[in-house]
């Protein structure tokens, strides 16, 4: 048999849970450092390439300019859509009888009682 029943005491259970929590914590910290390393690698690669001059940072846009751009985009996007009436119309359509949509054929017949 591959798995055997093991009677664990509280000390074994405590050690296994502590090792599990410590392992998860250590791996999360290691993952943070790995991701920061990748970020630093890609950031340094994009800012200054060998043989090319460094790109000067662009000036920041003021809050008023951001608000004006957002307002213009909102007006442009609202002009693209037609105004529709918010009235729902439900039409009832009478269909011809068909045995395919008949509910009576799906019902189970009651047995005859004797």
PAMARNU-717257 format. One record per residue (C-alpha): x, y, z; residue in one letter. Coordinates in steps of 0.2 Angstrom, whole numbers, plus 2048, in hexadecimal, padded with zeros to 3 digits. Last residue first. Example, Ala and Ser with C-alpha at 12.3 -4.5 7.8 and 13.67 -1.06 7.14 Angstrom:
BEGIN
8447FB824S/83E7EA827A/
% end
This chain:
BEGIN
6E27F97C7X/6EA80A7C5X/6EF8107B3X/7008177B3X/70182A7B2X/7088307A1X/71883A7A2X/71884B79BX/72485078DX/71784D77FX/70B85A787X/719868786X/71786A774X/72687276CX/72B864760X/71985F75DX/717870754X/70887B756X/70A88C74DX/71389A757X/70A8A975EX/7168B7761X/7158C3770X/71E8D376EX/7278DB77CX/72C8ED77AX/7388F4786X/73A907787X/74B90F78BX/74B91977BX/75C918772X/768926771X/775921763X/78791D768X/796926761X/792937768X/79493077AX/7A692A776X/7AB93C76FX/7A394577EX/7AC93978AX/7BD93A781X/7BC94D781X/7B894D794X/7C7942797X/7D294D78DX/7CD95C796X/7CF9547A7X/7E094E7A3X/7E596079DX/7DE9677ADX/7E895B7B8X/7F89607AFX/8029547A4X/81394F7AAX/8229537A0X/82A945796X/83A93D79DX/84993F793X/84E92F789X/85F92978BX/86A92A77CX/86D91A772X/87D90F770X/87890477FX/866905783X/860910791X/84E911798X/847900791X/8558F4798X/8568FD7A9X/8438FA7ABX/8448E97A5X/8518E37B1X/84A8ED7C0X/8398E57BDX/8408D47BBX/84A8D67CCX/83A8DD7D5X/8318CD7CFX/83F8C27D5X/83F8CB7E6X/82D8C97E8X/82D8B77E4X/83B8B47F1X/82F8BC7FEX/8218B17F8X/82C8A17F9X/8328A580AX/8208A8811X/819898808X/82888E810X/825895821X/813891821X/81687F81BX/82487D828X/819883836X/80B878830X/816868830X/81E86C841X/80D86F849X/80685F842X/816855848X/81485C859X/80285985AX/804846857X/80383E847X/7FC82C845X/801827834X/7F681C829X/80081681AX/7FF81C809X/8078117FBX/800800800X/
% end
